[in-house]
Amino acid sequence: MVFSVLLAAGVAIDNLIDPLADGAVVAANHTFTTAYFQACFDPKVNHIASPYHIRLVLSALYPLAGAAVQEDLRVAFGLPEQEHDVIEQQKRLTEQLTAVAAGERRHLRALPFVLAEETLAQSELFEQRFLPLLPTAPPAFETVDLTDDIPSAAAVNSYYQRASIEIEDLVCEGDVFSLPPNCFRFMLFSGVSVLAPVGVRFDPTDTEVGPFRFVNEPDRQVPIMATKARLRYCHQQLLGDLRCSVVELLFAEPTTIVLQLLLPDEGSELKDLVAALNAEQLASIERNLRHRTVEVKLPSFMVREKTDTREPMKKLGYGGVFEIEDLKIFREPERVRLDGFYQHCYLAVGESAGEAPPVASDGAAVGPSTPEVKFHANRPFLFLVRRSEDGNVLLIGHFSRYIDPDEQW
């Protein structure tokens, strides 16, 4: 059944010869990233998510799951069939994410958190096979009374507040409260934030008020930042006549992540760009980017969003882990299901005194004969945070709706 749902949703199922190869892991992540974001996408709101971290956290349940949930996880995330290969992949992806966040400034933080019912003893599998796949400091696990919102919210929210990753109130009233006979017993959380400013100089003196075509206020005048720099750029063909401009911005400190902005051409809508995006397009963008002198204009923006991951996962046909009691979390004989999984992500881009670092040659023709290009984001756009080494997408989102700064939470 899950295969028919995937085919109906247009999700590619690749027969990968070596699922542990770097290229196969990146391709599987790209496939889930685009499918998940398309399931979440609503052009009327701003949204940001880390399908990478959702995939990483849920895949850690593989050693605890029965055959039905394991099949869902394999198909959803392109996982290897052998459990030891899944664990090896998890360790590698966690190390890569840790490497991204390493260093004094911690440019990207991706932190899981686990809640379990305090009256139930954890199984040895849970302690020995699951928790080690999600290493964090401080420890990302706590037992609480899951029939009461107050201790649950205190445990989760205080954890992310102590982590100082611009995320607050990940658990709100009603998120975990449950009553017999279906009390919550096991919940997961994910917090992902980019904490570094962009490295390209957006001088405040160059910022001018200009129009941005928001979905809710088409004629809204907002401060538009401006700069001109040597940046990686391409004009990407997506589907037929559908094209978008892509520009890549580095972050202020030496890091292994970059920010890519995708702007659909005039006459096209953001929803068309999102619908056409897939694993092959993400790989093609990486191949086509070349250093150019780019005149960039875009509004400062901040997107911070909480998502109940159950809804898009079920929409894609991956909901078995939330519906089938097939996880060996506790020592009691019966198995349980995952009662909830919330993610909260954050990214802000604003004026910066930084400068673009020297540009290394990538084989593209550069010089007086190469004309300047313009990237003027005066309408909704998509953004990606990617690992520079392999192009893996760590965050994906879009900016389309005006929100008064005083009302942003």
RODO-2510 file (C-alpha; in nm, 4 decimals, decimal comma):
residues 409
     n   res          X          Y          Z
     1     m     0,0000     0,0000     0,0000
     2     v     0,2754     0,2438     0,0884
     3     f     0,4304     0,1999    -0,2580
     4     s     0,1048     0,2920    -0,4322
     5     v     0,0751     0,6026    -0,2157
     6     l     0,4296     0,7046    -0,3033
     7     l     0,3685     0,6559    -0,6743
     8     a     0,0473     0,8561    -0,6564
     9     a     0,2366     1,1360    -0,4830
    10     g     0,5016     1,1364    -0,7541
    11     v     0,7823     1,0330    -0,5193
    12     a     1,0687     0,8606    -0,6955
    13     i     1,1805     0,5242    -0,5602
    14     d     1,5359     0,4604    -0,6690
    15     n     1,6920     0,1145    -0,6807
    16     l     2,0236     0,2172    -0,5314
    17     i     2,3041    -0,0337    -0,5687
    18     d     2,4974     0,0898    -0,2659
    19     p     2,2685     0,2794    -0,0256
    20     l     2,5651     0,3732     0,1947
    21     a     2,7514     0,5546    -0,0853
    22     d     2,7702     0,9310    -0,0320
    23     g     2,5843     1,0037    -0,3549
    24     a     2,3049     0,7631    -0,2648
    25     v     2,2627     0,9139     0,0822
    26     v     2,2446     1,2683    -0,0592
    27     a     1,9971     1,1614    -0,3302
    28     a     1,7728     0,9886    -0,0739
    29     n     1,7798     1,2976     0,1466
    30     h     1,6961     1,5229    -0,1506
    31     t     1,4027     1,3005    -0,2482
    32     f     1,2515     1,3171     0,0990
    33     t     1,3305     1,6890     0,1378
    34     t     1,1392     1,7938    -0,1717
    35     a     0,8478     1,5550    -0,1094
    36     y     0,8126     1,6649     0,2543
    37     f     0,8296     2,0369     0,1734
    38     q     0,5736     1,9987    -0,1056
    39     a     0,3419     1,8287     0,1445
    40     c     0,3878     2,1213     0,3879
    41     f     0,3816     2,4063     0,1363
    42     d     0,1185     2,6765     0,1635
    43     p     0,1933     2,9892    -0,0462
    44     k    -0,0115     3,2029     0,1934
    45     v     0,2265     3,1570     0,4886
    46     n     0,6002     3,1611     0,5491
    47     h     0,7447     2,8216     0,6288
    48     i     1,0771     2,6627     0,7209
    49     a     1,1593     2,2988     0,7937
    50     s     1,4522     2,0612     0,8202
    51     p     1,3465     1,7375     0,6501
    52     y     1,7114     1,6321     0,6980
    53     h     1,6726     1,6382     1,0765
    54     i     1,3252     1,4817     1,0666
    55     r     1,4721     1,1983     0,8603
    56     l     1,7666     1,1667     1,0979
    57     v     1,5554     1,1562     1,4139
    58     l     1,2905     0,9160     1,2836
    59     s     1,5465     0,6829     1,1266
    60     a     1,6978     0,6360     1,4719
    61     l     1,3790     0,4458     1,5603
    62     y     1,4612     0,1761     1,3048
    63     p     1,6314    -0,0645     1,5525
    64     l     1,3279    -0,0378     1,7835
    65     a     1,0616    -0,0968     1,5192
    66     g     0,8769    -0,4029     1,3971
    67     a     0,8613    -0,5064     1,0341
    68     a     0,5681    -0,2815     0,9370
    69     v     0,7209     0,0415     1,0662
    70     q     1,0661    -0,0543     0,9385
    71     e     0,9206    -0,0887     0,5883
    72     d     0,7623     0,2571     0,6136
    73     l     1,0925     0,4065     0,7300
    74     r     1,2917     0,2317     0,4554
    75     v     1,0625     0,3544     0,1793
    76     a     1,0146     0,7029     0,3243
    77     f     1,3846     0,7746     0,3721
    78     g     1,5570     0,5442     0,1233
    79     l     1,7218     0,3512     0,4060
    80     p     1,9296     0,0336     0,3623
    81     e     1,7530    -0,2928     0,4403
    82     q     2,0117    -0,4144     0,6913
    83     e     1,9799    -0,2729     1,0407
    84     h     2,3564    -0,2364     1,0896
    85     d     2,3750    -0,0335     0,7659
    86     v     2,0998     0,1960     0,8905
    87     i     2,2912     0,2503     1,2153
    88     e     2,6136     0,3182     1,0234
    89     q     2,4352     0,5735     0,8050
    90     q     2,2848     0,7401     1,1118
    91     k     2,6256     0,7776     1,2727
    92     r     2,7731     0,9276     0,9575
    93     l     2,4901     1,1802     0,9108
    94     t     2,5045     1,2786     1,2774
    95     e     2,8799     1,3353     1,2523
    96     q     2,8273     1,5537     0,9457
    97     l     2,5665     1,7605     1,1258
    98     t     2,7921     1,7914     1,4292
    99     a     3,0757     1,9068     1,2057
   100     v     2,8507     2,1783     1,0648
   101     a     2,7750     2,2994     1,4162
   102     a     3,1302     2,2645     1,5455
   103     g     3,3282     2,5683     1,6506
   104     e     3,2837     2,8559     1,8863
   105     r     2,9970     3,0271     1,7052
   106     r     2,7918     2,7188     1,6215
   107     h     2,6524     2,8340     1,2872
   108     l     2,3853     2,5669     1,2737
   109     r     2,2340     2,3848     1,5685
   110     a     2,0130     2,0799     1,5191
   111     l     1,8975     1,9357     1,8507
   112     p     1,6569     1,6461     1,9087
   113     f     1,4700     1,5965     2,2337
   114     v     1,2847     1,2910     2,3652
   115     l     1,0034     1,2639     2,6200
   116     a     0,8912     0,9351     2,7725
   117     e     0,6236     0,8561     3,0297
   118     e     0,7869     0,8537     3,3734
   119     t     0,5906     0,5576     3,5075
   120     l     0,7298     0,3186     3,2424
   121     a     1,0816     0,1720     3,2463
   122     q     1,2791     0,2058     2,9226
   123     s     1,3829    -0,1043     2,7321
   124     e     1,7462    -0,2002     2,6842
   125     l     1,7006    -0,1510     2,3101
   126     f     1,5896     0,2080     2,3717
   127     e     1,8844     0,2833     2,5973
   128     q     2,1515     0,0999     2,3964
   129     r     2,0369     0,1358     2,0338
   130     f     1,8270     0,4542     2,0089
   131     l     1,9713     0,7156     2,2444
   132     p     2,3334     0,6729     2,1225
   133     l     2,2184     0,7624     1,7689
   134     l     2,1073     1,1074     1,8890
   135     p     2,4092     1,2313     2,0872
   136     t     2,3737     1,5845     2,2224
   137     a     2,4984     1,7864     2,5140
   138     p     2,3193     1,8446     2,7440
   139     p     2,1387     1,5073     2,7325
   140     a     1,8289     1,5232     2,5140
   141     f     1,6043     1,2851     2,7079
   142     e     1,3715     1,3241     3,0027
   143     t     1,0936     1,1242     3,1671
   144     v     0,7867     1,3238     3,2695
   145     d     0,4178     1,2862     3,3470
   146     l     0,2839     1,2949     2,9914
   147     t    -0,0748     1,3375     3,1141
   148     d     0,0156     1,6915     3,2244
   149     d     0,1140     1,9753     2,9913
   150     i     0,2980     2,1699     3,2597
   151     p     0,5948     1,9355     3,3279
   152     s     0,6049     1,8326     2,9629
   153     a     0,6265     2,1913     2,8408
   154     a     0,8793     2,2792     3,1102
   155     a     1,1080     1,9925     3,0097
   156     v     1,1003     2,0631     2,6364
   157     n     1,0944     2,4427     2,6372
   158     s     1,3640     2,4825     2,9013
   159     y     1,5905     2,2466     2,7048
   160     y     1,5743     2,4603     2,3917
   161     q     1,5954     2,7841     2,5901
   162     r     1,9163     2,6632     2,7553
   163     a     2,0514     2,5747     2,4101
   164     s     2,0078     2,9418     2,3033
   165     i     1,8965     2,8643     1,9487
   166     e     1,6247     3,1316     1,9103
   167     i     1,3454     2,8787     1,9711
   168     e     1,0808     2,9309     2,2369
   169     d     0,7585     2,7563     2,3347
   170     l     0,8091     2,4466     2,1247
   171     v     0,5409     2,2839     2,3401
   172     c     0,2185     2,4771     2,3915
   173     e    -0,1029     2,4027     2,5775
   174     g    -0,2731     2,0973     2,4342
   175     d     0,0265     1,9605     2,2437
   176     v     0,0900     1,6661     2,4749
   177     f    -0,1995     1,6597     2,7212
   178     s    -0,3823     1,3264     2,7108
   179     l    -0,6242     1,1287     2,9229
   180     p    -0,6877     0,7552     2,9647
   181     p    -0,7287     0,5216     2,7898
   182     n    -0,5012     0,6667     2,5187
   183     c    -0,2381     0,8535     2,7168
   184     f     0,0746     0,9712     2,5388
   185     r     0,3792     0,7641     2,6247
   186     f     0,6508     0,8656     2,3799
   187     m     0,7222     1,1946     2,1939
   188     l     1,0016     1,3438     1,9844
   189     f     1,1039     1,7038     1,9169
   190     s     1,3441     1,8742     1,6769
   191     g     1,4913     2,2246     1,6962
   192     v     1,7067     2,3543     1,4089
   193     s     1,8492     2,7086     1,3854
   194     v     2,1040     2,8996     1,1796
   195     l     2,2839     3,1348     1,4169
   196     a     2,5349     3,3176     1,1929
   197     p     2,4737     3,6317     0,9834
   198     v     2,5420     3,6209     0,6119
   199     g     2,8977     3,7049     0,5129
   200     v     2,8083     3,9216     0,2136
   201     r     2,8060     4,2907     0,3037
   202     f     2,4595     4,4456     0,3104
   203     d     2,5495     4,7969     0,4226
   204     p     2,2623     4,9741     0,6026
   205     t     2,3387     5,2888     0,4014
   206     d     2,2481     5,0980     0,0828
   207     t     1,9091     4,9867     0,2129
   208     e     1,6148     5,1670     0,0519
   209     v     1,2400     5,1353     0,0831
   210     g     1,0934     4,9485    -0,2109
   211     p     0,8010     4,7258    -0,3104
   212     f     0,7727     4,3553    -0,2320
   213     r     0,4821     4,1586    -0,3754
   214     f     0,3620     3,9739    -0,0651
   215     v     0,0702     3,7327    -0,0975
   216     n    -0,1309     3,9226     0,1652
   217     e    -0,0165     4,2793     0,0833
   218     p     0,0921     4,2986    -0,2840
   219     d     0,1890     4,6680    -0,2738
   220     r     0,3724     4,6678     0,0592
   221     q     0,6781     4,8956     0,0826
   222     v     0,9563     4,7461     0,2950
   223     p     1,3297     4,8069     0,3462
   224     i     1,5197     4,6389     0,0621
   225     m     1,8862     4,5561     0,1201
   226     a     2,1315     4,5838    -0,1670
   227     t     2,4831     4,4715    -0,2491
   228     k     2,7070     4,3787    -0,5417
   229     a     2,9522     4,0918    -0,4990
   230     r     3,1191     3,7960    -0,6646
   231     l     2,8798     3,5129    -0,5845
   232     r     2,7820     3,1756    -0,7227
   233     y     2,4797     3,2150    -0,9502
   234     c     2,2787     3,0292    -1,2132
   235     h     1,9588     3,0669    -1,4111
   236     q     1,7992     2,7257    -1,3720
   237     q     1,5499     2,5662    -1,6079
   238     l     1,3060     2,3571    -1,4063
   239     l     1,0203     2,2418    -1,6262
   240     g     0,9362     2,3622    -1,9769
   241     d     0,9452     2,7423    -1,9667
   242     l     0,9661     2,7511    -1,5863
   243     r     1,2964     2,9005    -1,4734
   244     c     1,4394     3,0513    -1,1585
   245     s     1,7456     3,2523    -1,0619
   246     v     1,9654     3,1053    -0,7899
   247     v     2,2224     3,2997    -0,5875
   248     e     2,4410     3,1601    -0,3092
   249     l     2,5353     3,3631    -0,0019
   250     l     2,8102     3,2578     0,2363
   251     f     2,7857     3,3045     0,6109
   252     a     2,9964     3,5486     0,8102
   253     e     3,2323     3,3012     0,9744
   254     p     3,4221     3,0148     0,8108
   255     t     3,1688     2,7364     0,7915
   256     t     3,0565     2,4419     0,5849
   257     i     2,7041     2,5702     0,5133
   258     v     2,5750     2,8179     0,2544
   259     l     2,2434     2,9918     0,1883
   260     q     2,0871     2,9610    -0,1573
   261     l     1,7953     3,1820    -0,2659
   262     l     1,5700     3,0633    -0,5509
   263     l     1,3605     3,3298    -0,7249
   264     p     1,1071     3,2250    -0,9912
   265     d     1,1159     3,4330    -1,3096
   266     e     0,8535     3,7036    -1,3583
   267     g     0,5327     3,5446    -1,4785
   268     s     0,5887     3,2309    -1,2702
   269     e     0,4646     3,1671    -0,9207
   270     l     0,6407     3,0242    -0,6188
   271     k     0,4000     2,7305    -0,6086
   272     d     0,5160     2,6291    -0,9593
   273     l     0,8793     2,6358    -0,8472
   274     v     0,8035     2,4251    -0,5384
   275     a     0,6015     2,1726    -0,7416
   276     a     0,8832     2,1328    -0,9962
   277     l     1,1614     2,0911    -0,7396
   278     n     1,2992     1,7380    -0,7006
   279     a     1,6226     1,5553    -0,6200
   280     e     1,7510     1,5881    -0,9771
   281     q     1,6896     1,9644    -0,9788
   282     l     1,8706     2,0093    -0,6472
   283     a     2,1708     1,8232    -0,7879
   284     s     2,1532     2,0190    -1,1138
   285     i     2,1575     2,3531    -0,9319
   286     e     2,4821     2,2533    -0,7605
   287     r     2,6384     2,1623    -1,0957
   288     n     2,5251     2,4816    -1,2699
   289     l     2,6290     2,7441    -1,0148
   290     r     2,9153     2,9652    -1,1395
   291     h     3,0861     3,2696    -0,9941
   292     r     2,9439     3,5917    -1,1340
   293     t     2,9244     3,9542    -1,0325
   294     v     2,5708     3,9723    -0,8953
   295     e     2,3647     4,2747    -0,7964
   296     v     2,1502     4,1449    -0,5127
   297     k     1,8423     4,3156    -0,3742
   298     l     1,6200     4,1469    -0,1173
   299     p     1,4273     4,2312     0,1981
   300     s     1,5627     4,1378     0,5349
   301     f     1,3588     3,8429     0,6523
   302     m     1,3095     3,6094     0,9436
   303     v     1,1220     3,2800     0,9327
   304     r     1,0578     3,0845     1,2509
   305     e     0,8044     2,8055     1,2295
   306     k     0,6741     2,5162     1,4365
   307     t     0,5409     2,2111     1,2521
   308     d     0,3499     1,9047     1,3645
   309     t     0,5391     1,6581     1,1448
   310     r     0,2675     1,3939     1,1722
   311     e     0,0432     1,5668     0,9189
   312     p     0,2823     1,5882     0,6206
   313     m     0,4230     1,2436     0,7007
   314     k     0,0756     1,0915     0,6926
   315     k    -0,0086     1,2891     0,3780
   316     l     0,2882     1,1251     0,2054
   317     g     0,1883     0,7792     0,3261
   318     y     0,4691     0,7511     0,5829
   319     g     0,2466     0,7583     0,8915
   320     g     0,2977     0,4045     1,0172
   321     v     0,5248     0,5105     1,3019
   322     f     0,2411     0,7330     1,4328
   323     e    -0,0361     0,4791     1,3759
   324     i     0,1041     0,1309     1,4427
   325     e     0,2021     0,0243     1,7949
   326     d     0,5248    -0,1335     1,6787
   327     l     0,8064     0,0352     1,8769
   328     k     0,9914    -0,1372     2,1596
   329     i     1,0450     0,1689     2,3819
   330     f     0,9534     0,0293     2,7217
   331     r     1,0151    -0,2948     2,9085
   332     e     0,6481    -0,3805     2,9326
   333     p     0,5483    -0,6563     2,6877
   334     e     0,3310    -0,4484     2,4544
   335     r     0,4798    -0,2179     2,1970
   336     v     0,3875     0,1495     2,1527
   337     r     0,3614     0,4056     1,8754
   338     l     0,5160     0,7515     1,8422
   339     d     0,2548     0,9840     1,9909
   340     g     0,3894     1,3091     1,8475
   341     f     0,6819     1,4764     1,6727
   342     y     0,7123     1,8561     1,6620
   343     q     0,9835     2,0534     1,4833
   344     h     1,0711     2,4209     1,5239
   345     c     1,3192     2,5923     1,2856
   346     y     1,4700     2,9408     1,2652
   347     l     1,6572     3,1515     1,0083
   348     a     1,7097     3,5291     0,9907
   349     v     1,8835     3,7293     0,7164
   350     g     1,9538     4,0990     0,7652
   351     e     2,1990     4,3816     0,7151
   352     s     2,5577     4,2807     0,7728
   353     a     2,8976     4,4452     0,7801
   354     g     3,0628     4,1328     0,6427
   355     e     3,2335     4,0966     0,3078
   356     a     3,2347     3,8137     0,0585
   357     p     3,5631     3,6177     0,0925
   358     p     3,7974     3,5782    -0,2063
   359     v     3,6415     3,3673    -0,4790
   360     a     3,8260     3,0561    -0,5941
   361     s     3,8086     2,9715    -0,9643
   362     d     3,5528     2,7051    -1,0524
   363     g     3,6460     2,6786    -1,4171
   364     a     3,3861     2,9281    -1,5382
   365     a     3,4884     3,2138    -1,7607
   366     v     3,5372     3,5288    -1,5533
   367     g     3,6569     3,8674    -1,6601
   368     p     3,5409     4,1789    -1,8420
   369     s     3,3474     3,9728    -2,0981
   370     t     3,1246     3,8200    -1,8302
   371     p     2,8261     4,0527    -1,7822
   372     e     2,6849     4,1319    -1,4438
   373     v     2,3576     3,9656    -1,3468
   374     k     2,0756     4,0871    -1,1256
   375     f     1,8963     3,9043    -0,8474
   376     h     1,6145     4,1338    -0,7374
   377     a     1,3844     3,9534    -0,4935
   378     n     1,0734     4,1721    -0,5037
   379     r     0,8367     3,8720    -0,4858
   380     p     0,8093     3,5397    -0,2952
   381     f     1,1190     3,3204    -0,3031
   382     l     1,2472     2,9854    -0,1805
   383     f     1,5607     2,9393     0,0313
   384     l     1,7895     2,6449     0,1065
   385     v     2,0646     2,5982     0,3650
   386     r     2,3078     2,3412     0,2227
   387     r     2,6315     2,1699     0,3147
   388     s     2,8971     2,3083     0,0821
   389     e     3,0853     1,9749     0,0629
   390     d     2,8077     1,7624    -0,0847
   391     g     2,5088     1,9923    -0,1434
   392     n     2,2980     1,8187     0,1219
   393     v     1,9968     2,0355     0,2098
   394     l     1,9760     2,0969     0,5852
   395     l     1,6920     2,3521     0,5837
   396     i     1,4307     2,4520     0,3268
   397     g     1,1712     2,7273     0,3401
   398     h     1,0022     3,0148     0,1652
   399     f     0,9214     3,3809     0,2278
   400     s     0,5931     3,5103     0,0862
   401     r     0,3786     3,6701     0,3579
   402     y     0,4206     4,0079     0,5260
   403     i     0,4201     3,9966     0,9058
   404     d     0,4479     4,3154     1,1076
   405     p     0,7784     4,3081     1,3041
   406     d     0,5875     4,3783     1,6256
   407     e     0,3761     4,0676     1,5671
   408     q     0,6573     3,8227     1,4940
   409     w     0,6979     3,5706     1,7757
***
